[in-house]
């Protein structure tokens, strides 16, 4: 069967999707705000005094079916994008790409930073998001304007997240998305199940976690820096803090121009490189398989235990008062011995040198 469409009707069909692309503004009051969206891009930026503002731009052939709801939820003010289907098509994912997530009837999901919310809301129903195929073709791109001093948690299933020049406590939580943050003052939590995490010019506590992906941090000042990746490399450059923790299941850990009092680096399989400019009361490095290269400050002093299951130990000319020495094991003291340096690798060489 064939259909003929009059020119006037054709204009109406073209105009409808264009209208759906017009951003709509929503305000979310309160100092503690949560935002939920299953598919799209999220841009977090500094806002003026007042409430958090969310600009929502719907997209896709079924964009008009999306519903935006706001109001109190689980002790917080929340904005939720409601997708009225369990099969969602988001073309930006690419062909043959898919992701599944449990979504509650109110549009919320995850809440990894609030265990009591998870218990309160329940598990939800399974939603599949694909790059192609049949289903609800819809997504929402968000621009979130955050006034100074607010606490905002944004949850995204698939897409991309960025935060730029924000002053507040920000949580960026994604199931499958790259996360990028720059110029953030205040605590930053970035968590993605699959995707890379990049953070630049951060002032405040820093907690970055990806199940599969690389983590890169450049210029960070924080009391606590905690980086975790199940599979991926960690690169840290010019970081200052009291504590630094890097944990990677499989991947290299490379930390240069670091100043910290307590450092713990653990990798199941990967090389470790640490260049410490100052601090280092406690340094604990453990890798199941990989080479360890440590550059220590000139004034550094510590009780030392270096152990490698398979590999040599190179002290790099650093004076060590030795208590016990073997080809694969050294115990002793550097300088005043006030700190603690413990390095263990199952397979790989351990090398020390002065800054």
PAMARSE-446645 format. One line per 5 residues: number of its first residue (from 1); their letters; for each residue y, z, x of C-alpha. Coordinates in Angstrom, 2 decimals, m for minus. Layout:
// PAMARSE-446645
NUM	a	Y,Z,X | ... $
//
This chain:
// PAMARSE-446645
1	xxxxx	0.00,0.00,0.00 | 3.46,m0.88,1.29 | 6.75,0.81,0.51 | 10.20,m0.73,0.64 | 13.10,1.58,1.46 $
6	xxxxx	16.65,0.82,0.45 | 19.30,1.07,3.19 | 20.95,4.02,1.50 | 17.70,5.93,1.34 | 17.07,5.25,5.00 $
11	xxxxx	20.36,6.87,5.90 | 19.36,9.98,4.01 | 16.05,10.23,5.88 | 17.77,9.95,9.26 | 20.50,12.45,8.40 $
16	xxxxx	18.11,15.24,7.41 | 16.57,15.91,10.87 | 20.01,15.71,12.48 | 21.34,18.40,10.16 | 18.40,20.59,11.08 $
21	xxxxx	19.55,20.51,14.71 | 22.83,22.30,13.99 | 22.82,25.81,15.53 | 23.01,28.74,13.14 | 24.46,32.08,14.26 $
26	xxxxx	22.92,35.45,13.46 | 24.17,38.90,14.45 | 21.80,41.74,15.31 | 23.42,45.17,15.39 | 22.40,48.23,17.37 $
31	xxxxx	21.85,49.14,21.00 | 18.11,48.34,20.93 | 17.24,44.80,19.81 | 14.02,42.79,19.67 | 13.72,39.03,19.20 $
36	xxxxx	10.54,37.07,18.44 | 9.93,33.32,18.59 | 6.69,31.37,18.99 | 7.91,28.10,20.49 | 11.10,26.84,22.14 $
41	xxxxx	13.55,27.62,24.89 | 15.44,30.90,25.21 | 18.75,31.28,27.04 | 20.12,34.79,27.46 | 23.80,35.02,28.41 $
46	xxxxx	26.59,37.57,28.50 | 28.29,38.18,25.17 | 31.58,39.73,24.18 | 31.95,43.23,22.72 | 30.22,43.75,19.40 $
51	xxxxx	26.73,42.89,18.24 | 24.06,40.78,19.85 | 24.48,37.19,18.66 | 21.59,34.76,18.40 | 22.22,31.05,17.98 $
56	xxxxx	19.14,29.37,16.50 | 18.62,25.63,16.76 | 15.60,24.45,14.81 | 13.69,21.36,15.95 | 10.72,19.21,14.99 $
61	xxxxx	9.91,17.22,11.87 | 9.13,20.47,9.99 | 12.13,22.38,11.30 | 13.44,23.13,7.82 | 10.32,25.19,7.05 $
66	xxxxx	11.17,27.82,9.65 | 12.57,31.08,8.32 | 14.83,33.46,10.25 | 14.64,37.12,9.28 | 16.70,40.03,10.57 $
71	xxxxx	16.70,43.76,9.95 | 15.26,47.07,11.18 | 11.67,47.01,12.34 | 9.70,49.72,14.16 | 12.79,51.72,15.13 $
76	xxxxx	14.69,48.68,16.41 | 16.85,45.96,14.97 | 14.96,42.68,15.15 | 15.31,38.96,14.64 | 12.13,37.01,13.91 $
81	xxxxx	11.45,33.30,13.58 | 8.75,32.95,10.92 | 6.38,29.97,11.24 | 4.53,29.42,7.90 | 1.38,27.95,9.47 $
86	xxxxx	m1.38,28.96,11.88 | m1.34,25.53,13.55 | 1.96,24.73,15.27 | 2.81,21.54,17.14 | 5.38,21.86,19.94 $
91	xxxxx	5.60,18.45,21.69 | 7.38,19.87,24.76 | 4.07,21.47,25.79 | 2.65,18.02,26.55 | m0.48,16.27,25.34 $
96	xxxxx	m3.73,18.22,25.18 | m1.96,21.50,25.93 | m2.62,24.51,23.74 | m2.13,28.25,23.54 | m3.34,30.89,21.09 $
101	xxxxx	m1.73,34.17,20.15 | m2.17,36.89,17.53 | 0.85,37.02,15.20 | 1.55,39.60,12.54 | 2.73,38.64,9.07 $
106	xxxxx	6.27,39.79,9.90 | 6.47,37.33,12.83 | 6.07,39.90,15.60 | 3.59,39.74,18.45 | 2.88,41.23,21.91 $
111	xxxxx	5.21,44.26,22.21 | 3.67,45.14,25.57 | 6.66,47.36,26.29 | 6.14,49.44,23.13 | 2.59,50.68,22.62 $
116	xxxxx	3.58,52.57,19.49 | 4.89,49.33,17.95 | 1.56,47.63,18.65 | m0.23,50.42,16.78 | 2.32,50.38,13.97 $
121	xxxxx	2.29,46.66,13.29 | m1.41,45.90,13.83 | m3.15,43.01,15.52 | m2.21,40.09,13.23 | m3.78,36.66,12.69 $
126	xxxxx	m4.64,33.99,15.24 | m2.07,31.19,15.69 | m2.68,28.07,17.77 | 0.23,26.21,19.38 | m0.45,22.70,20.67 $
131	xxxxx	1.48,19.89,22.29 | 0.06,17.28,19.91 | m2.18,16.92,16.88 | m1.86,18.01,13.28 | m0.02,21.08,12.08 $
136	xxxxx	3.51,22.37,11.56 | 5.74,20.45,13.98 | 8.53,22.93,14.51 | 10.19,25.04,17.16 | 13.39,27.04,17.65 $
141	xxxxx	15.67,27.04,20.69 | 17.59,30.30,21.05 | 20.83,31.21,22.77 | 21.14,35.00,22.91 | 24.55,36.52,23.69 $
146	xxxxx	24.20,40.11,24.90 | 27.18,42.50,25.14 | 27.23,44.84,28.13 | 24.99,47.88,28.04 | 22.54,46.73,25.39 $
151	xxxxx	18.76,46.94,25.49 | 17.22,43.63,24.44 | 13.56,42.58,24.42 | 12.77,38.92,23.79 | 9.24,37.78,23.03 $
156	xxxxx	8.28,34.11,23.30 | 4.83,32.55,23.03 | 5.39,29.14,24.69 | 8.42,27.37,26.15 | 10.93,28.49,28.76 $
161	xxxxx	13.13,31.57,29.26 | 16.30,32.06,31.29 | 18.76,34.95,31.62 | 22.10,34.53,33.37 | 24.88,37.03,34.21 $
166	xxxxx	23.78,39.70,31.74 | 24.66,43.40,32.01 | 21.99,45.41,30.22 | 18.33,46.34,30.09 | 16.52,43.06,29.52 $
171	xxxxx	12.86,42.38,28.79 | 11.65,38.77,28.89 | 8.08,38.60,27.62 | 6.19,35.31,27.30 | 2.60,34.24,26.76 $
176	xxxxx	2.95,30.90,28.54 | 6.36,30.07,29.98 | 8.37,29.99,33.19 | 10.91,32.81,33.37 | 14.14,32.63,35.39 $
181	xxxxx	16.79,35.34,35.73 | 19.96,35.41,37.82 | 22.95,37.71,38.03 | 21.38,40.48,35.94 | 22.85,43.99,36.22 $
186	xxxxx	20.57,46.61,34.71 | 16.80,46.83,34.51 | 14.90,43.57,34.26 | 11.33,43.27,33.03 | 9.86,39.77,33.11 $
191	xxxxx	6.29,39.28,31.99 | 4.43,36.02,31.42 | 0.74,35.41,30.96 | 0.96,32.01,32.60 | 4.04,30.70,34.41 $
196	xxxxx	6.31,31.20,37.39 | 8.91,33.97,37.59 | 12.16,33.55,39.54 | 14.77,36.30,39.95 | 18.01,35.99,41.93 $
201	xxxxx	20.92,38.40,42.45 | 19.45,41.31,40.50 | 20.98,44.81,40.48 | 18.76,47.37,38.79 | 15.09,48.24,38.44 $
206	xxxxx	12.92,45.14,38.66 | 9.45,44.71,37.16 | 7.95,41.21,37.33 | 4.44,40.31,36.19 | 2.59,37.03,35.75 $
211	xxxxx	m1.09,36.55,35.07 | m1.11,33.16,36.76 | 1.93,31.87,38.61 | 4.22,32.40,41.57 | 6.93,35.06,41.79 $
216	xxxxx	10.12,34.49,43.78 | 12.85,37.11,44.26 | 16.06,36.50,46.21 | 18.71,39.19,46.72 | 17.75,42.28,44.75 $
221	xxxxx	19.14,45.84,44.85 | 17.03,48.34,42.99 | 15.56,51.81,43.09 | 12.18,50.35,42.14 | 10.86,46.83,42.67 $
226	xxxxx	7.42,46.17,41.20 | 5.86,42.69,41.42 | 2.40,41.78,40.15 | 0.60,38.45,39.89 | m3.05,37.92,39.08 $
231	xxxxx	m3.11,34.57,40.84 | m0.11,33.24,42.75 | 2.15,33.76,45.74 | 4.91,36.37,45.94 | 8.05,35.57,47.94 $
236	xxxxx	10.72,38.24,48.36 | 13.89,37.76,50.41 | 16.79,40.16,51.01 | 15.75,43.10,48.86 | 16.97,46.69,49.06 $
241	xxxxx	15.39,49.59,47.22 | 13.71,52.97,47.40 | 10.25,51.71,46.48 | 8.68,48.28,46.74 | 5.30,47.41,45.31 $
246	xxxxx	3.65,43.97,45.50 | 0.22,43.34,44.05 | m1.50,39.97,43.89 | m5.12,39.33,43.01 | m5.15,36.03,44.86 $
251	xxxxx	m2.12,34.77,46.76 | 0.12,35.37,49.74 | 2.76,38.11,49.84 | 5.83,37.25,51.91 | 8.67,39.82,52.06 $
256	xxxxx	11.55,39.19,54.48 | 14.82,41.03,55.17 | 13.61,44.07,53.22 | 15.05,47.59,53.24 | 12.94,50.21,51.46 $
261	xxxxx	11.60,53.72,51.97 | 8.17,53.33,50.42 | 6.27,50.04,50.47 | 2.87,49.16,49.09 | 1.48,45.63,49.35 $
266	xxxxx	m1.98,44.83,48.02 | m3.63,41.43,47.78 | m7.24,40.67,46.99 | m7.11,37.45,48.96 | m4.03,36.26,50.85 $
271	xxxxx	m1.85,36.70,53.91 | 0.79,39.42,54.06 | 4.10,39.03,55.88 | 6.59,41.90,55.91 | 9.92,41.97,57.74 $
276	xxxxx	11.40,45.43,57.35 | 15.02,45.85,58.41 | 15.38,49.56,57.57 | 13.50,52.41,55.94 | 9.73,52.41,55.83 $
281	xxxxx	8.89,56.05,55.33 | 5.52,54.88,54.02 | 4.04,51.42,54.49 | 0.64,50.76,52.93 | m0.80,47.25,53.24 $
286	xxxxx	m4.26,46.28,51.98 | m5.74,42.79,51.77 | m9.35,41.92,51.11 | m9.07,38.71,53.07 | m5.96,37.63,54.94 $
291	xxxxx	m3.78,38.04,58.00 | m1.14,40.79,58.14 | 2.11,40.30,60.06 | 4.55,43.22,60.20 | 8.02,43.25,61.74 $
296	xxxxx	9.32,46.83,62.07 | 12.82,48.26,62.70 | 13.64,49.28,66.26 | 13.92,52.94,65.25 | 10.79,53.02,63.11 $
301	xxxxx	8.43,55.97,63.61 | 5.14,56.63,61.84 | 1.61,57.91,61.99 | m0.43,54.72,62.33 | m3.85,53.61,61.09 $
306	xxxxx	m4.69,49.92,61.51 | m8.09,48.66,60.42 | m9.62,45.19,60.13 | m13.19,44.50,59.17 | m13.18,41.13,60.92 $
311	xxxxx	m10.19,40.26,63.15 | m8.19,41.54,66.06 | m5.20,43.88,66.29 | m2.05,42.88,68.18 | 0.50,45.68,68.71 $
316	xxxxx	3.14,43.21,69.86 | 4.30,45.38,72.74 | 5.21,48.30,70.45 | 4.63,51.62,72.27 | 1.86,53.49,70.47 $
321	xxxxx	0.61,56.93,71.38 | m3.07,56.26,70.78 | m5.56,58.75,69.35 | m8.34,56.23,68.79 | m8.60,52.56,69.69 $
326	xxxxx	m11.22,49.89,69.14 | m11.08,46.13,68.83 | m10.80,46.37,65.04 | m9.34,49.86,64.61 | m6.31,51.73,65.98 $
331	xxxxx	m5.03,55.24,65.22 | m1.95,56.73,66.79 | 1.78,57.37,66.54 | 4.89,55.21,66.81 | 8.11,56.99,67.77 $
336	xxxxx	8.67,60.30,66.01 | 5.65,59.80,63.73 | 7.56,60.90,60.62 | 6.54,57.92,58.51 | 3.13,56.57,57.60 $
341	xxxxx	1.82,53.09,58.42 | m1.58,52.21,57.05 | m2.89,48.64,57.23 | m6.33,47.53,56.15 | m7.74,44.02,55.91 $
346	xxxxx	m11.34,43.10,55.21 | m11.05,39.84,57.11 | m7.98,38.87,59.14 | m5.86,39.77,62.13 | m3.19,42.50,62.13 $
351	xxxxx	m0.04,41.80,64.13 | 2.96,44.08,64.74 | 6.32,43.36,66.35 | 9.78,44.89,66.59 | 12.71,43.44,64.64 $
//
